[in-house]
Amino acid sequence: MSEHQGRQLASKWAKTAVLLSHAGIAPHIPPTRRYTGENLRSMLQTHRMVVIKPVCGAGGHGVIKVTQDGSASYSYTYYAKKKQFSSFNALKSALDKQRKGRAYIIQKGILLASVGSRPIDYRVKYVKTDRGWVYRSMVGRIAREGLFVTNLCRGGTMVSAAEGIRRSISGTVVRAKKSKMRELTVQATQLLESRFPGIGQLGFDYGIDKSGKIWIFEVNTRPQ
C-alpha cells in the first residue's frame, strides 16, 4: 500500500471513528470494516449484501456489490456485469483480481429507495465562508437503468433533493427528510471541524432506505 493510500485510509477511518462517537449520528452510519477475507466472510454472513469500495476512488469506479444468496452461492455486481460463484474462495479470488492490490473497505449494503427500479442517493455540499458554514447544494442522484451506483459520470440523473424524495418515497416526508439531513450535516460538521481544524468544504453522501431511514455513506473533506 502506498504512503498516499495509507494517509487516505487513516483519514477515512479517523472520520468514521469521530462520527461513531456521537450518539445521534452513529445509528446512521452503515457497519464498515477494512477489506480482508475474514471481514468479508463475516459481514456477508451477517448482512447478506455488502458494498466494497476503494479507499481512494471517485465516480463510482471500483465499487462492487457482493451478495451471499445461500451457504454456497455468491455473486458480485460491477457496473452492469454480474458474476456468480459456488464458493467463497472463488468469489474472493475474483474480487482480489478486480481490486488489483488496492486498499478497500466493506460496508453493509443498504436497499435504497428508488425511482422506478433506479436507486437514488443524495449529495449535500456544505462550505465554510466568512459568514460561517453554508449549504451550496442538496441534490438527488438517480442511478442509470441497470446500475446500482448513482454517480453522474456513470449516467446518473441529477434532480433536486425534494423531487428525489417525493418520487422515491412520498411528497409528505420531503420537509422532514431534508430537515434531518441538515441536522446530521450540522452535527457531523461540528464534530469533524473540532477533530480536523482547517477543513473548509464537505461533501456528504446520504442514502434513504426503503423504510425511510437516512444513512451517511461517506463524508468527503477538503481543506479550506
C-alpha positions in Angstrom: 0.0 0.0 0.0 1.4 3.4 -0.9 2.0 6.1 1.6 -0.8 8.1 -0.1 -3.2 5.3 0.3 -2.1 4.9 3.9 -2.9 8.5 4.7 -6.2 8.3 2.9 -7.1 5.1 4.8 -6.2 6.6 8.1 -8.3 9.7 7.5 -11.3 7.7 6.3 -11.2 5.5 9.4 -10.5 8.6 11.6 -13.5 10.4 10.2 -15.7 7.3 10.7 -14.5 6.9 14.3 -15.2 10.6 15.1 -18.8 10.3 13.7 -19.4 7.0 15.6 -18.5 8.8 18.8 -21.8 10.8 18.6 -24.8 9.0 19.9 -27.1 10.8 17.4 -25.0 10.2 14.3 -23.7 6.6 15.0 -27.0 4.9 14.1 -26.9 6.5 10.7 -23.6 5.0 9.7 -23.7 1.6 8.0 -21.3 -1.0 9.6 -18.0 -0.5 7.9 -14.8 -2.6 8.1 -11.4 -2.8 6.3 -11.4 -5.2 3.4 -9.9 -8.6 4.4 -11.1 -12.1 3.5 -12.3 -12.8 7.1 -14.1 -9.4 7.4 -15.8 -10.1 4.0 -16.9 -13.6 5.1 -18.3 -12.4 8.4 -20.0 -9.4 7.0 -21.7 -11.4 4.3 -22.9 -13.9 6.9 -24.3 -11.1 8.9 -25.8 -8.8 6.2 -26.1 -11.0 3.1 -25.3 -7.9 0.9 -22.3 -5.6 1.2 -20.7 -3.0 -0.9 -16.9 -2.9 -1.3 -15.2 0.3 -2.5 -11.6 1.6 -2.8 -10.3 3.8 -0.1 -9.0 6.1 -2.9 -11.6 6.4 -5.6 -14.3 8.6 -7.1 -17.0 8.5 -9.7 -18.2 5.0 -8.6 -15.0 3.5 -10.0 -14.2 0.2 -8.4 -17.4 0.0 -6.3 -18.7 -3.6 -6.2 -21.9 -5.0 -4.7 -21.4 -8.5 -3.2 -24.2 -10.9 -2.1 -24.4 -14.2 -0.4 -27.6 -16.0 -1.6 -27.1 -19.3 0.3 -24.5 -21.3 2.0 -22.7 -21.9 -1.3 -23.9 -19.2 -3.6 -22.2 -15.9 -4.0 -22.3 -13.1 -6.6 -20.9 -9.7 -7.3 -22.0 -6.9 -9.5 -19.6 -4.4 -11.0 -21.4 -1.7 -13.0 -24.0 -3.8 -15.0 -21.9 -7.0 -15.0 -22.9 -9.8 -12.6 -20.8 -12.8 -11.8 -21.8 -15.9 -9.7 -19.7 -18.2 -7.7 -20.3 -21.5 -5.9 -17.7 -21.0 -3.2 -16.4 -18.1 -1.0 -12.9 -18.8 -2.1 -13.8 -18.4 -5.8 -15.6 -15.2 -5.0 -12.6 -13.8 -3.0 -10.1 -14.8 -5.7 -12.2 -13.0 -8.4 -12.6 -9.9 -6.2 -8.8 -9.8 -5.5 -8.2 -9.8 -9.2 -10.6 -6.9 -9.6 -9.1 -5.0 -6.7 -5.5 -5.1 -8.2 -4.0 -4.8 -4.7 -5.8 -1.5 -3.9 -6.9 -0.9 -0.3 -10.7 -1.4 0.0 -13.4 -1.0 2.7 -16.5 -3.2 3.2 -19.8 -1.5 4.0 -23.2 -3.1 4.9 -25.4 -2.9 1.7 -28.4 -0.7 2.0 -31.5 -1.3 0.0 -32.1 2.3 -1.2 -35.5 3.8 -2.0 -35.7 4.0 -5.8 -37.3 5.9 -8.6 -38.9 3.1 -10.6 -36.2 0.5 -10.3 -33.4 3.0 -10.2 -31.8 3.6 -6.7 -31.3 7.2 -5.6 -29.0 8.8 -3.1 -28.2 12.4 -2.1 -25.1 14.7 -2.1 -25.1 17.7 0.3 -22.3 20.3 -0.2 -21.5 22.3 2.9 -18.9 25.1 2.7 -17.2 27.4 5.2 -17.4 31.1 4.3 -16.8 34.4 6.1 -20.4 34.1 7.3 -19.8 30.6 8.7 -20.9 27.3 7.2 -23.5 27.5 4.3 -25.2 25.0 2.0 -24.0 25.0 -1.6 -26.4 22.3 -2.8 -28.6 19.4 -1.8 -29.3 17.2 -4.8 -30.6 13.7 -5.6 -28.7 11.4 -7.9 -30.8 8.6 -9.6 -28.8 5.7 -10.9 -28.8 4.9 -14.6 -31.1 2.0 -15.6 -29.3 -1.3 -14.7 -26.7 0.2 -12.4 -26.5 0.5 -8.6 -24.0 3.4 -8.5 -25.6 6.8 -8.8 -22.6 8.8 -10.0 -23.5 11.4 -12.6 -20.3 10.4 -14.6 -21.8 6.9 -14.9 -25.0 8.2 -16.4 -26.9 9.1 -13.2 -29.6 11.8 -13.3 -29.5 14.8 -11.1 -32.7 16.1 -9.5 -33.5 18.4 -6.6 -33.5 16.6 -3.2 -37.1 17.5 -2.9 -38.0 15.9 -6.2 -36.0 12.8 -5.4 -37.6 12.3 -2.0 -41.1 12.9 -3.5 -40.6 10.4 -6.4 -38.9 7.7 -4.3 -40.8 7.8 -1.0 -43.6 10.4 -0.7 -44.2 14.1 -1.0 -45.4 14.2 2.6 -42.0 13.5 4.0 -39.9 15.9 1.9 -39.6 18.5 4.6 -38.8 16.0 7.4 -36.1 14.2 5.4 -34.4 17.3 4.2 -34.5 18.7 7.8 -33.0 15.5 9.2 -30.2 15.6 6.6 -29.5 19.2 7.5 -29.4 18.3 11.2 -27.0 15.4 10.7 -24.8 17.7 8.4 -24.5 20.4 11.1 -23.8 17.8 13.9 -21.2 16.0 11.8 -19.5 19.2 10.7 -19.1 20.4 14.2 -17.5 17.1 15.2 -15.2 16.9 12.2 -14.1 20.5 12.5 -13.2 20.1 16.1 -11.1 17.0 15.2 -9.7 18.2 11.9 -9.2 22.0 12.2 -8.9 23.7 8.8 -11.5 21.8 6.8 -13.5 24.2 4.7 -15.5 22.0 2.2 -17.6 18.9 3.0 -19.5 16.7 0.7 -22.0 14.4 2.4 -23.2 11.3 0.6 -26.6 10.3 2.1 -29.0 7.5 1.3 -32.6 6.9 2.3 -33.5 3.2 2.5 -36.8 1.6 1.6 -38.1 2.0 5.2 -37.3 5.8 5.1 -34.1 5.7 7.3 -31.3 8.1 6.4 -27.8 6.8 6.1 -24.5 8.6 5.9 -22.3 6.7 3.4 -19.3 9.0 3.3 -18.1 12.5 4.1 -15.6 13.9 1.7 -13.3 16.5 3.3 -11.4 19.2 1.5 -9.1 21.7 3.2 -10.2 25.4 3.2 
